[in-house]
Amino acid sequence: MSATQIASGASLEASLQQGAQALGIELDEKQQQQLLAYLSLLAKWNRTYNLTSIREPAQMMTHHLLDSLAVVPAFAAADNVLDVGAGGGLPGMILAIWASKARPSMRVSMIDTVHKKTAFLTQAKAELGLSNVSVHTARVEQLQVAQKFDVITSRAFAELADFINWSEHLLADGGQFIALKGVQPDQEIARLLAGWQVTEIRPVTVPGLDAERHLIFIKRS
C-alpha cells in the first residue's frame, strides 16, 4: 500500500467518524471498518461495472455513505425493510451495517433488476459478514415474499406514484414507505394515487454535502 493510499484511508476514516458524530449516530470499531470496507469494495467494483457515476472515494463518502447514514434514524423502529432499486446498496447496505449492532432483529432485503448490481450486493454481504441481508434479482412488481415488509424504501428510484404502485403488494398492514429524495418533490406528492397520504416530510442534513435532501413518509390513508 502506497503512502498516498494510507493517507487517503486515514482521511476517509476521519470523515466517517466526524460525519457519524455530527449525525449523532454511534458506530463501534467493527461497524466503522465494515463501512470503510464497503466503500472500498464499491470503488473497486465501480471501475469495472459502473455502479455509480461518482468515482472519487472522498466524494463517495459524502454523497453515498454519509448520505445514507443520515437517514438511519428514520428506520430505528423498523423490523423488516425492503430497499427497492438498491443499486450499489444505498441505503440498504449502510442500514444493515448499522442494524447489525444497533438493532440485531432488523432484516434488510435489497432488490434490483440489474444482475451486476445484485452480484455486487451478494459479494458485499459475504465479505462484510452480514447475516441480516437478503438480495433479490427481479422486478419488484414480480417479487413475492413469505413475510411482508413494515418499511419499503428507495433512493432516487422512481416517481413516488410508480414506486408505490409497483411495490404496495409487499407492504405489511400498518407499514409505511420512506422515500429518499433530493429537493422536496411537491409535484410527485400531488400525483400520489388515491388511498395514500404523506404523513411527514423530513429535511435531512448530510455532513459535507451542500445539497437538499428530504425523506417522504407515506402510509395508506
N, C-alpha and C positions, 0 to 999 in steps of 0.2 A: 504494500500500500504506500502510495507516494505521500510526501509531506502535505501536498495540496489536498489530497483525499482525506487525510487525517484532520486537517484544519476544517474542511468542509463538513465532515461528520460531526465534529465538535460544535460547529456553528449551528447545524440542524438540531442537535440535541439541546442546545441553549434556546433556540427558537421554540422548540416544543415545550420545554419547561416553562419558559416565560409566557407562552400562549395559554397553556393549561392553567397557570396561576392567574392570569388575567381573566380567564373564563370561570374561575372558581371550581375547577374540576381536578380532583385528586387522582394522580396516577402513580402507581408504585414503580419500582425499578423494572420489573418484568413487563408491565404494560408499556412503559416508555421504549424498552428495547423492541417489543413487538411492533409498535407503531413505526419506529425507525426502520425496522427490517421490512415492514410492509412497503414503506416509501421507497426503499432501495430496490425491492422486487418490482414495484410498479415502474420505476425508472428503467430498470433492466429490460423488462418485457416490452416497454414502450418503444425501445429502439428498434424492435423487430415487428411488433404487432400494432403500433399506433393506437394505443388505448386512450390516449389523451393528447390534445394539441399542445399542452404545456410540457416543455422539455427540461426546464431548469429545476433541479431539486429544491432550491430555496423557494421558488415560486410554487412548486407542488406543495410545499409545506403550508404556505398561507392559503392558496386557492383551493386546495383539496383537503389536506389533513386537518388543519385548524378550522377550515370552513365546515367540515363535517363534525368535528369535535364540539363546535359552538352550539350545535343543535341537540347534543346528547341529553341535556336536562329535560327536553320535551318528551323523552322516551322513558323517563325514570320509573313510571308505573307500568310499563308495558311488559307482557309476558311472552307474546308470540308475534314477531314482527316480520313483515314481508317488504323487501326493497325491490321495487319494480323498475326494470330498465337499469339494473345495478351497474352496468358498465364495468369499470375497474374496481367497484366495491365501495362506492361513496354514496350514501353514508354507511351502508351496511357493515362493511368490514371494520370501520372505525368504531361503530356501535358495538359490534361483537367483542372487540378487544376490551373496550371499556366495561361491558357487561360481564365478561369472564371473571372479573374480581368484584365489581360493584353490585352486580345483580345476577348471580350464578344461575338463577332459574330461567332467565330470559333465553329464548331461542330466536335466532336471526336467519331468515331464509332470503336468498337473493335469486332473482330471475332475470335472464336476458336471452334474446333470440340469437345473439352472435356467439358462435362456438368459441372463437379465440378469447372472448371476454370471460366466458364461464370456465374455460380451461385455465385461465389466469387465476380466477377466484378459487378454483379447486386446488391449484398449486399453492396459493397463498394460505388457504385453510390448512393444508398439510404441513407446510413449512413453519407456520406460526403455532401449530398445535391447538387449533380452535375446534373444540368438540361441540360448541354451541351453534355451529354454522351448517346450513344446508344450501346446496346450489342446484338450480334448475335451468336447463337449456330448453326454452319453449316460449311460445307466445302466452302472455298472461291470461288472455281470453280462454285458452285451452287448458290451463292448469287446474287440476283437481287435487284437493288435499283432504286428509282424514280429519284434521283439526283446523278450523278457520282461524284467521288472524285478528287479534284485537287492535293492531295498528298496521296500516298499509301506508308505506311512504314512497316517495320518489324525489329525485333531484334532477331538475331540468329535463324531465322525461317527455311530457306531453301537455297539451291543454288540459286544464282541470276537468272539464266535462268528459273528455276522452279517457283520462286517467281513471275516473270513477266508473264510467260505463264499461270499460274493459276488465276492471278488477273487482267490481262490487260483489260478485258471486263468492268471493273469497273472504269477505269481511264478516266477522262474527257479530251476533246480536249485541248492540251496545258499543260496538267498536268504532274507530274513527280513522279517517285519512289525515296524514300530516304531509303536506306537500312543501318541498323546499324550493323557494322561488327567489329571484333577484328583486327587481322593482315590484312593488305591490301590484298584483295583476287584476286591477279593478274590472277590466272588460271580461276577463275569463270568469271572474266571480259572477258577473251579471249573466253569463251564459250557462251557469250551472243548471242542471236538469231539475225539474220539479221533484220534491221529495228529499232534497239535500239542502243543508244550510251551513254556512260558515259560522263556527262558534267562537273563533278567535283568529285575529291576525297579529302575529307577534314579530316585531322587528328584532333582528339579530345582528349584533356587532361582532365582527371577526377581527381578532388582533392582527395588525399589519396589513389589513385589506381595506382599501378605500373604495368600497362599493356597497350598494344597498343589498340587504338580504332580509327575506321575510319567511316566516313559517305560516302556512294556511291550514287551520284545523277545520275539518268538515265532518259532519255527522248526518245521519238520517234525521229528517225533521218530523 
